[in-house]
Amino acid sequence: MNDLDKIELRSEKVRKIIGDMPSGFIRHGITIITCIIILIAATCYFIPYKNGQNIIEYIMNP
């Protein structure tokens, strides 16, 4: 083995942070934010804007 194979790329602290699972607050927060974004996108799809088009169709075809 050469010396390059022996180099440790991450310190013990970094490996501990990477190996830990995020807290429940973070996991639930990400889920809630994702649900809100999906809800906003769905709402934009179903609300008519102009000439019977929904907002997404209006943005794509101005």
Phi, psi and omega in degrees: 000138177270175184294331181293330180287339183271350183290131177270122187281332183231143179286171181296322180296317180294318178297324179293317180295316180295323183283339181283142175280140179300153180293163180299327179299316180292314182297316180289326178297316178297320179296316181295317179297318178298317178297320179296317179296318178296319178297318178296316179297318179294320178297316179298327181290323187266345180274122178291145182248283178227143178053033178078000178278150172275172186298321182294317177296321180295319180291319182287328182233078184291000000 
